Structure formats: structure tokens, C-alpha cells
Amino acid sequence: TTDIMPGAPFLRRSLPFLALMGFGSWGLSQFLKMPTQLKDDRRRRKLQGREKFDLNQELERLQMQLADESANYEYQRVPGGRPEGRRPAD
């Protein structure tokens, strides 16, 4: 048998293994980065059209909604009969 490099077992066995591990790690990191970048781009596009949250504006909106609901509230009877022996609570 003729060895290509008789005195260098590291170059023959370890170096290709280490190179494969390095390139595999880099390739896997690039592959796993893609979904994260897509999610970030989607989130950025979604947030661009929004206006900033304002607590005072939200309070005014809720107060107007409550005032409108209380002004237009309508009592409605609950369907069903009354029990025979019912007495009002004191």
C-alpha cells in the first residue's frame, strides 16, 4: 500500500472531519436563520401601518362607549315563568 502522506495522519483523517463540521455548522446556522428573518420581516410590515398606543385616547374611547351604552340601555325580561311559591327578597 502506498500512503499519499505517510507522516501526516492529522491531515488525512482529522482535517477533513473538522472542515466538514465547520461547514456543516455554518450551513445549518444559515438554514435556521431564514425562518427568523421571514418572521421579523412580517412583524415589521405589520407594525408599520399602526399608530402608537395612546392611553388618554383609549380612555376617551372607552368612556364614550360606556356613556353610549348606559344612555341606550334597555331592560329586557328574561323568558320563562315565575315559580309559584316565589317571595321577594327583603
Residue pairs with C-beta under 8 A, 6 or more apart in sequence:
4 12
5 11
5 12
